[in-house]
Amino acid sequence: MKRVVVVGGGTGNFVVLRGLKKYPLELTAIVSMADDGGSTGILRDELGVLPPGDVRQCLVALSNSSRLLRSLMNYRFENGGLGGHSFGNLLLSALEKVTGKEHLRKLEGCLSLPDIWGDVQRFPRITVRYLDETGKQHKRKFRGFMSTVIQHEIDHLNGTLFPKRVLEQGGTLYKSEKDEKGEDVFEELKI
């Protein structure tokens, strides 16, 4: 069976996945978590969760569930305090809260910005495919600290310093100073 990976976000991923699902393929979706509009943006800002909208759309596109369940995931409340929110976005946000994500968050720093720290969410495990200097392809899996370091350095290569990630994720930046005992004290930076 052929494998196809769809990378992106928004409506495009949903449409492509729904179309490809008709064929005998092993499908994988890598979904951008940068959406900030509508229900997704509100949930991100108010609850501190990753924006669930594009992931919800991809789950619906790949689902073999009944039409009723797919409709339920896409159901959007029209009135009241939940007006504008889709049930699927609320469900995924609640799922993130009850399963916890604190194990993914640690204060991250950088030699480029000494004494500045931030709460950055990183993937706990990653797989890296790369070519060595002879052109031979390799694949390695990393977990924990090394996974964080690699993601941090990839951000650097793309011109992104960690404070940008902190602010995108609605996190907090801190400045560290030594107290009279020589121990680090972290003070929240107001931005």
VEXGULUM-617178 format. One record per residue (C-alpha): residue in one letter; residue number from 0; chain; y, x, z. Coordinates in nm, 2 decimals. Each point is the difference from the previous one (the first is absolute). Layout:
REM residues N
<type A, seq NUM, mol A, Y Y, X X, Z Z>
...
//
This chain:
REM residues 191
<type M, seq 0, mol A, Y 0.00, X 0.00, Z 0.00>
<type K, seq 1, mol A, Y 0.34, X 0.13, Z -0.09>
<type R, seq 2, mol A, Y 0.26, X 0.05, Z 0.27>
<type V, seq 3, mol A, Y 0.36, X -0.10, Z -0.04>
<type V, seq 4, mol A, Y 0.28, X 0.08, Z 0.25>
<type V, seq 5, mol A, Y 0.32, X -0.21, Z -0.02>
<type V, seq 6, mol A, Y 0.31, X 0.16, Z 0.16>
<type G, seq 7, mol A, Y 0.32, X -0.18, Z 0.07>
<type G, seq 8, mol A, Y 0.13, X -0.31, Z 0.17>
<type G, seq 9, mol A, Y 0.16, X -0.33, Z -0.06>
<type T, seq 10, mol A, Y -0.11, X -0.27, Z -0.24>
<type G, seq 11, mol A, Y -0.12, X 0.27, Z -0.25>
<type N, seq 12, mol A, Y -0.29, X 0.10, Z 0.21>
<type F, seq 13, mol A, Y -0.10, X -0.36, Z 0.05>
<type V, seq 14, mol A, Y 0.00, X -0.08, Z -0.37>
<type V, seq 15, mol A, Y -0.18, X 0.32, Z -0.10>
<type L, seq 16, mol A, Y -0.27, X -0.04, Z 0.27>
<type R, seq 17, mol A, Y -0.05, X -0.37, Z -0.08>
<type G, seq 18, mol A, Y -0.05, X 0.09, Z -0.37>
<type L, seq 19, mol A, Y -0.23, X 0.29, Z 0.07>
<type K, seq 20, mol A, Y -0.22, X -0.19, Z 0.24>
<type K, seq 21, mol A, Y -0.15, X -0.19, Z -0.29>
<type Y, seq 22, mol A, Y -0.17, X 0.32, Z -0.12>
<type P, seq 23, mol A, Y -0.29, X 0.20, Z 0.15>
<type L, seq 24, mol A, Y 0.21, X 0.26, Z 0.17>
<type E, seq 25, mol A, Y 0.02, X 0.15, Z 0.35>
<type L, seq 26, mol A, Y 0.36, X -0.07, Z 0.09>
<type T, seq 27, mol A, Y 0.22, X 0.18, Z 0.25>
<type A, seq 28, mol A, Y 0.36, X -0.08, Z 0.08>
<type I, seq 29, mol A, Y 0.25, X 0.25, Z 0.14>
<type V, seq 30, mol A, Y 0.29, X -0.22, Z 0.12>
<type S, seq 31, mol A, Y 0.36, X 0.11, Z 0.06>
<type M, seq 32, mol A, Y 0.12, X -0.11, Z 0.34>
<type A, seq 33, mol A, Y 0.37, X 0.02, Z -0.08>
<type D, seq 34, mol A, Y 0.08, X -0.37, Z -0.06>
<type D, seq 35, mol A, Y 0.30, X -0.12, Z 0.20>
<type G, seq 36, mol A, Y 0.07, X -0.34, Z -0.14>
<type G, seq 37, mol A, Y -0.05, X -0.35, Z 0.13>
<type S, seq 38, mol A, Y -0.28, X -0.07, Z 0.26>
<type T, seq 39, mol A, Y -0.13, X 0.36, Z -0.03>
<type G, seq 40, mol A, Y 0.34, X 0.15, Z 0.08>
<type I, seq 41, mol A, Y 0.06, X -0.23, Z 0.30>
<type L, seq 42, mol A, Y -0.35, X 0.08, Z 0.15>
<type R, seq 43, mol A, Y 0.05, X 0.37, Z -0.05>
<type D, seq 44, mol A, Y 0.35, X 0.00, Z 0.16>
<type E, seq 45, mol A, Y -0.08, X -0.25, Z 0.29>
<type L, seq 46, mol A, Y -0.36, X 0.10, Z 0.08>
<type G, seq 47, mol A, Y -0.01, X 0.37, Z -0.11>
<type V, seq 48, mol A, Y -0.31, X -0.06, Z -0.22>
<type L, seq 49, mol A, Y -0.07, X 0.14, Z -0.34>
<type P, seq 50, mol A, Y 0.13, X -0.24, Z -0.27>
<type P, seq 51, mol A, Y -0.31, X -0.22, Z -0.06>
<type G, seq 52, mol A, Y 0.11, X -0.19, Z -0.32>
<type D, seq 53, mol A, Y -0.14, X 0.22, Z -0.27>
<type V, seq 54, mol A, Y -0.32, X 0.07, Z 0.18>
<type R, seq 55, mol A, Y -0.05, X -0.38, Z 0.05>
<type Q, seq 56, mol A, Y 0.05, X -0.05, Z -0.38>
<type C, seq 57, mol A, Y -0.26, X 0.27, Z -0.08>
<type L, seq 58, mol A, Y -0.25, X -0.15, Z 0.25>
<type V, seq 59, mol A, Y 0.04, X -0.34, Z -0.16>
<type A, seq 60, mol A, Y -0.04, X 0.15, Z -0.35>
<type L, seq 61, mol A, Y -0.32, X 0.18, Z 0.09>
<type S, seq 62, mol A, Y -0.14, X -0.28, Z 0.21>
<type N, seq 63, mol A, Y -0.32, X -0.18, Z -0.09>
<type S, seq 64, mol A, Y 0.09, X -0.27, Z 0.26>
<type S, seq 65, mol A, Y 0.05, X -0.36, Z -0.07>
<type R, seq 66, mol A, Y 0.32, X -0.13, Z -0.16>
<type L, seq 67, mol A, Y 0.08, X -0.17, Z 0.33>
<type L, seq 68, mol A, Y -0.01, X 0.34, Z 0.18>
<type R, seq 69, mol A, Y 0.21, X 0.17, Z -0.27>
<type S, seq 70, mol A, Y 0.25, X -0.29, Z 0.02>
<type L, seq 71, mol A, Y 0.01, X 0.03, Z 0.38>
<type M, seq 72, mol A, Y 0.09, X 0.38, Z -0.02>
<type N, seq 73, mol A, Y 0.28, X -0.08, Z -0.24>
<type Y, seq 74, mol A, Y 0.13, X -0.32, Z 0.18>
<type R, seq 75, mol A, Y 0.37, X 0.03, Z 0.08>
<type F, seq 76, mol A, Y 0.15, X -0.20, Z 0.28>
<type E, seq 77, mol A, Y 0.31, X -0.19, Z -0.12>
<type N, seq 78, mol A, Y 0.17, X -0.11, Z 0.33>
<type G, seq 79, mol A, Y 0.06, X 0.11, Z 0.36>
<type G, seq 80, mol A, Y -0.01, X 0.34, Z 0.15>
<type L, seq 81, mol A, Y -0.28, X 0.10, Z -0.24>
<type G, seq 82, mol A, Y 0.19, X -0.12, Z -0.31>
<type G, seq 83, mol A, Y -0.05, X 0.25, Z -0.28>
<type H, seq 84, mol A, Y -0.30, X 0.18, Z 0.16>
<type S, seq 85, mol A, Y -0.34, X -0.01, Z -0.17>
<type F, seq 86, mol A, Y -0.30, X -0.06, Z 0.22>
<type G, seq 87, mol A, Y -0.16, X 0.32, Z -0.14>
<type N, seq 88, mol A, Y 0.29, X 0.21, Z 0.10>
<type L, seq 89, mol A, Y -0.01, X -0.14, Z 0.35>
<type L, seq 90, mol A, Y -0.38, X 0.05, Z 0.02>
<type L, seq 91, mol A, Y 0.02, X 0.36, Z -0.11>
<type S, seq 92, mol A, Y 0.29, X 0.08, Z 0.23>
<type A, seq 93, mol A, Y -0.19, X -0.15, Z 0.30>
<type L, seq 94, mol A, Y -0.31, X 0.19, Z -0.11>
<type E, seq 95, mol A, Y 0.20, X 0.33, Z 0.01>
<type K, seq 96, mol A, Y 0.13, X -0.09, Z 0.34>
<type V, seq 97, mol A, Y -0.34, X -0.09, Z 0.16>
<type T, seq 98, mol A, Y -0.19, X 0.29, Z -0.15>
<type G, seq 99, mol A, Y 0.28, X 0.24, Z 0.10>
<type K, seq 100, mol A, Y 0.15, X 0.28, Z -0.20>
<type E, seq 101, mol A, Y 0.13, X 0.22, Z 0.29>
<type H, seq 102, mol A, Y -0.29, X 0.24, Z -0.07>
<type L, seq 103, mol A, Y 0.17, X 0.07, Z -0.33>
<type R, seq 104, mol A, Y 0.34, X 0.07, Z 0.14>
<type K, seq 105, mol A, Y 0.11, X 0.32, Z 0.16>
<type L, seq 106, mol A, Y 0.33, X 0.17, Z 0.03>
<type E, seq 107, mol A, Y 0.04, X 0.22, Z -0.31>
<type G, seq 108, mol A, Y 0.25, X 0.29, Z -0.04>
<type C, seq 109, mol A, Y 0.09, X 0.26, Z -0.26>
<type L, seq 110, mol A, Y 0.13, X 0.35, Z 0.00>
<type S, seq 111, mol A, Y 0.26, X -0.11, Z -0.25>
<type L, seq 112, mol A, Y 0.15, X -0.22, Z 0.27>
<type P, seq 113, mol A, Y -0.06, X 0.17, Z 0.33>
<type D, seq 114, mol A, Y 0.02, X -0.22, Z 0.32>
<type I, seq 115, mol A, Y -0.02, X -0.32, Z -0.20>
<type W, seq 116, mol A, Y -0.32, X -0.21, Z 0.04>
<type G, seq 117, mol A, Y -0.11, X -0.34, Z -0.13>
<type D, seq 118, mol A, Y -0.27, X -0.26, Z 0.02>
<type V, seq 119, mol A, Y -0.17, X 0.02, Z -0.35>
<type Q, seq 120, mol A, Y -0.30, X -0.21, Z -0.10>
<type R, seq 121, mol A, Y -0.25, X 0.21, Z -0.20>
<type F, seq 122, mol A, Y -0.34, X -0.08, Z -0.13>
<type P, seq 123, mol A, Y -0.27, X 0.13, Z 0.24>
<type R, seq 124, mol A, Y -0.23, X 0.11, Z -0.28>
<type I, seq 125, mol A, Y 0.08, X 0.12, Z -0.35>
<type T, seq 126, mol A, Y -0.19, X 0.14, Z -0.30>
<type V, seq 127, mol A, Y 0.16, X 0.27, Z -0.20>
<type R, seq 128, mol A, Y -0.11, X 0.08, Z -0.36>
<type Y, seq 129, mol A, Y 0.14, X 0.32, Z -0.14>
<type L, seq 130, mol A, Y -0.05, X 0.28, Z -0.25>
<type D, seq 131, mol A, Y -0.03, X 0.36, Z 0.10>
<type E, seq 132, mol A, Y 0.15, X 0.29, Z -0.18>
<type T, seq 133, mol A, Y -0.30, X 0.01, Z -0.25>
<type G, seq 134, mol A, Y 0.03, X -0.37, Z -0.08>
<type K, seq 135, mol A, Y -0.30, X -0.10, Z 0.20>
<type Q, seq 136, mol A, Y 0.03, X -0.34, Z 0.16>
<type H, seq 137, mol A, Y -0.06, X -0.04, Z 0.38>
<type K, seq 138, mol A, Y 0.00, X -0.30, Z 0.24>
<type R, seq 139, mol A, Y 0.05, X 0.03, Z 0.37>
<type K, seq 140, mol A, Y 0.04, X -0.25, Z 0.28>
<type F, seq 141, mol A, Y 0.24, X 0.05, Z 0.29>
<type R, seq 142, mol A, Y 0.04, X -0.19, Z 0.33>
<type G, seq 143, mol A, Y 0.23, X 0.00, Z 0.29>
<type F, seq 144, mol A, Y 0.26, X 0.28, Z 0.03>
<type M, seq 145, mol A, Y -0.08, X 0.16, Z -0.34>
<type S, seq 146, mol A, Y 0.03, X -0.34, Z -0.17>
<type T, seq 147, mol A, Y 0.35, X -0.03, Z 0.16>
<type V, seq 148, mol A, Y 0.10, X 0.35, Z -0.10>
<type I, seq 149, mol A, Y -0.11, X -0.05, Z -0.36>
<type Q, seq 150, mol A, Y 0.19, X -0.33, Z -0.03>
<type H, seq 151, mol A, Y 0.31, X 0.17, Z 0.16>
<type E, seq 152, mol A, Y -0.01, X 0.29, Z -0.25>
<type I, seq 153, mol A, Y -0.05, X -0.23, Z -0.30>
<type D, seq 154, mol A, Y 0.31, X -0.18, Z 0.11>
<type H, seq 155, mol A, Y 0.18, X 0.34, Z 0.00>
<type L, seq 156, mol A, Y -0.12, X 0.07, Z -0.35>
<type N, seq 157, mol A, Y 0.14, X -0.34, Z -0.11>
<type G, seq 158, mol A, Y 0.34, X 0.08, Z 0.17>
<type T, seq 159, mol A, Y -0.05, X -0.23, Z 0.30>
<type L, seq 160, mol A, Y 0.06, X 0.11, Z 0.35>
<type F, seq 161, mol A, Y -0.18, X -0.18, Z 0.28>
<type P, seq 162, mol A, Y 0.32, X -0.18, Z 0.14>
<type K, seq 163, mol A, Y 0.01, X -0.20, Z -0.32>
<type R, seq 164, mol A, Y -0.36, X -0.12, Z 0.07>
<type V, seq 165, mol A, Y 0.10, X -0.09, Z 0.36>
<type L, seq 166, mol A, Y 0.29, X -0.21, Z -0.12>
<type E, seq 167, mol A, Y -0.20, X -0.17, Z -0.28>
<type Q, seq 168, mol A, Y -0.27, X -0.10, Z 0.26>
<type G, seq 169, mol A, Y 0.26, X -0.13, Z 0.24>
<type G, seq 170, mol A, Y -0.08, X 0.28, Z 0.25>
<type T, seq 171, mol A, Y 0.21, X 0.20, Z 0.24>
<type L, seq 172, mol A, Y 0.14, X 0.35, Z -0.03>
<type Y, seq 173, mol A, Y 0.03, X 0.22, Z 0.31>
<type K, seq 174, mol A, Y 0.18, X 0.32, Z 0.09>
<type S, seq 175, mol A, Y -0.18, X 0.24, Z 0.23>
<type E, seq 176, mol A, Y 0.17, X 0.22, Z 0.26>
<type K, seq 177, mol A, Y -0.12, X 0.20, Z 0.29>
<type D, seq 178, mol A, Y 0.06, X -0.12, Z 0.35>
<type E, seq 179, mol A, Y 0.07, X 0.22, Z 0.31>
<type K, seq 180, mol A, Y -0.38, X 0.06, Z 0.03>
<type G, seq 181, mol A, Y -0.03, X 0.11, Z -0.36>
<type E, seq 182, mol A, Y -0.19, X -0.31, Z -0.10>
<type D, seq 183, mol A, Y 0.08, X -0.20, Z -0.32>
<type V, seq 184, mol A, Y 0.19, X -0.32, Z 0.05>
<type F, seq 185, mol A, Y 0.03, X -0.24, Z -0.29>
<type E, seq 186, mol A, Y 0.32, X -0.20, Z -0.05>
<type E, seq 187, mol A, Y 0.01, X -0.28, Z -0.26>
<type L, seq 188, mol A, Y 0.24, X 0.06, Z -0.28>
<type K, seq 189, mol A, Y 0.22, X -0.30, Z -0.10>
<type I, seq 190, mol A, Y 0.04, X -0.03, Z -0.38>
//
